[in-house]
Amino acid sequence: MAKKRIFKVAYKLTNMLNSVIKLGKDKSEKMEQCHAIYKISCFDCDASYVGQTKRKVKTKLKEHIIRRILRNPKDSRTIVSEHQLKYGYKLNWDNILVLDSEPCFHKRLVSEMIFIKK
């Protein structure tokens, strides 16, 4: 006796509402992005700083600025604040570039390293 094969038919809609809604959403402002790799450039030389943060970019930048202002103790300084203090250069705080966004920490570190090497 032969087995009966039962086939089920499934339908997939091509015009789904979520594809239309996603296209209509505003992109978030770059300073509000989380899980980002960002770049700060120097006005006075070709140096730049590439960093990553899981928090909002603006929160991380505030920390860089506060540590620049504190100047003491040395433990609270960052590479960014050291560059400004050592050479007296001005960094371009108004034109921060968000290079990438990656929620996974390890992938974000790899992405940061790639941008640093570039």
C-alpha positions in Angstrom: 0.0 0.0 0.0 1.4 3.4 -1.0 1.7 6.2 1.4 -0.3 9.3 0.8 1.7 12.5 0.7 0.0 15.5 2.1 1.2 18.8 0.8 0.4 22.1 2.5 0.3 25.3 0.6 1.6 28.5 2.2 1.3 32.0 1.0 3.7 34.8 1.5 2.6 38.4 1.1 5.1 40.6 -0.7 3.6 43.9 0.1 3.7 44.0 3.8 2.8 47.0 6.0 6.1 46.9 8.0 8.2 47.4 4.8 6.3 50.6 4.1 6.4 51.9 7.7 10.2 51.3 8.0 10.9 53.4 5.0 8.9 56.3 6.5 10.8 56.5 9.8 13.2 59.3 10.4 16.8 58.4 11.0 18.0 59.2 14.4 20.4 62.1 14.9 24.0 61.0 14.9 24.6 62.3 18.5 21.6 60.2 19.8 22.9 56.9 18.3 24.0 54.1 20.6 26.5 51.3 19.9 28.5 53.6 17.6 32.0 54.0 16.3 32.8 57.7 16.0 35.6 59.9 14.7 36.8 63.3 16.1 39.1 65.2 13.8 41.7 67.9 14.7 41.4 71.4 13.2 45.1 72.1 13.4 46.7 68.8 12.2 45.8 65.6 10.3 45.3 63.7 13.6 42.0 62.1 14.4 40.5 59.9 17.1 38.3 56.9 16.5 36.4 55.5 19.5 33.4 53.4 20.2 30.6 53.5 22.8 27.6 51.5 23.7 25.9 54.6 25.1 24.8 57.7 23.2 27.6 59.4 21.2 26.8 62.7 22.9 27.3 61.2 26.4 30.7 59.9 25.4 31.7 63.2 23.9 30.7 65.1 27.1 33.1 62.8 29.0 35.9 63.7 26.6 35.1 67.4 27.0 34.9 67.2 30.8 38.2 65.4 31.1 39.8 68.0 28.9 38.6 70.8 31.2 39.6 69.0 34.5 43.3 68.7 33.5 44.0 67.0 36.8 44.5 64.3 37.9 46.4 62.7 34.9 44.4 59.5 35.4 41.2 61.2 34.2 42.7 62.3 30.9 41.9 60.7 27.6 44.0 60.5 24.4 41.7 63.3 23.1 42.3 65.6 26.0 46.1 64.8 26.0 46.3 65.9 22.3 44.6 69.2 23.1 46.7 69.9 26.2 50.1 68.8 24.8 49.9 70.7 21.5 47.3 73.3 22.3 45.3 72.2 19.2 41.5 72.5 18.8 39.4 69.5 18.0 36.4 69.7 15.7 33.7 69.0 18.3 30.9 70.3 16.0 31.5 67.8 13.2 31.7 64.4 14.8 31.4 61.5 12.3 29.5 58.4 13.2 31.3 55.8 11.1 29.4 52.6 12.0 26.8 51.2 14.4 27.1 47.7 15.8 25.1 46.4 18.8 27.5 43.4 19.4 30.4 44.5 21.6 33.1 42.3 20.0 32.0 43.2 16.4 32.0 46.8 17.4 35.6 46.5 18.7 36.6 44.9 15.4 34.9 47.6 13.4 36.7 50.3 15.6 40.0 48.7 14.8 39.4 48.6 11.1 38.5 52.4 11.1 41.6 53.1 13.2 43.8 51.3 10.7 42.3 53.2 7.8 
